[in-house]
Amino acid sequence: MRPLAQVLLACLAALTAGCEHAPGYPGSPIVRPHEVADFDTLYDENCAACHGAKGENGPAIDLANPEYQALVDDATLRKWISGGMPGAEMPAFAQSAGGMLTDAQVSALITGMRTRWSRPSGFSGPTPPPYAQTQTGDAPAGEETYQARCSACHAPSQQQITSPDYLALVSDQALRSMIIAGRPDIGQPDWSHFGPGGKAATPLTAQEIDNIVAYLASLRNPTQATNYAPQQPDATTPAER
């Protein structure tokens, strides 16, 4: 090789190597979005805006609630994360449904939630009602139960859960989950502690919860329904909340 060619090749190699240390050049190795596996990063970028920075105190259900983690199973969590929740503001996050997350990243989120927030005995008291509604709810009966057991805390000047605007953003299943598991991050008790003025009371039955959800669902519609029939659970997953 001629001397001039050797000099040019040496200069090119030096310039190429120097680019890696230039200001603004990304560090090595470069981690691409689909390769991120860290739970904190995945949660902060995809979940925290709605569910709170540490799984609580967000506008959506607090994922850090051990009772919620005990109520919902892995398959259902995967379904909601991957495909979104109909009737709610939660979008699909899996690539297979148009989102940005791989199946491995969805698994990392589920594993991280269980590791951080689940407890061996999420429900220390009586056995909770099932996650999914399996019976028909009666809206008028639900209104009676709501007024007797819920309205003291959800007065118009406080937590306006009966607002059509709020109900348009939350699904029936999300309502059911919050009634059963409560929201300790905002002081809402679980289904076993609903009583006038927040006082201790007999736990709500599964039918009473069905009825309350039916009543709240009726407020979301132009005309009030007399009965609410739950959607059948997806055949690919356990019963939904």
Phi, psi and omega in degrees: 000140180292151181304319182297318179296321179297320179295317181297319179295321179295319178295319180297318179297320180293319179295318180297315179296323182292335180299328183294341181251007181288152178303133178086354180285130183296149179295165181241138001279155179278127178263116180280155184307319183285354180262352181295128181235357182285127183300313183302317180294313181298316181293314182299323185275339187239338189238328191298328183300325181259324186258005177093151186300326179238032179083011181210166179064028174255174179290337179261176184305144182279110182290341180280357179289115181302330180290322176294319179296329177282333184282323186259143180261172184299318183297323180287319175303316180297320180296314182293316180295315185288311188253357183081171181245115178300141179082003179230178180272002183282119181273174175280136180251341183285145177301326181294342179246015178097004179269198186249350188264142174280168177300323180295323179289324175298318178297321179296323178295315180296313179300318180296318178299314181296318181294317184281319198239350179276156179230152180306321178234083181299322176252111183270347182259222181293159179295129183286161172299162180296152180302316184261150174282129182243349180243164177285132178267148180252115185296312179300319177294325178295324178296320178298315180294320179299314181296324183280327190244344188237328193296335182300324179268334184256040176293156182308327182279356182243251184262101188277070182290340179273002179293127177303328179295318177293314184295336177290344184257353186233140182276164176299321181294321178296319176301314181299316181298319181290328177293317183286308186273344184074181174223083182300337181292337178242012176085012178275126180286168177276184187299338185274358184233019179282122178203166179305126179068017180081006181287159179301143182209171174296135180305146174295141175277166177300320180293321178296322177293317176304316183292318180298316179297320178298319179296312180296322178297325181293333179286342180280340186261158179300323179240143183286131179275151177268332178221148180237120178258121182292151175292148177290140179301149177298136183293343183270354182224166172296174181303142183271163180282000000 
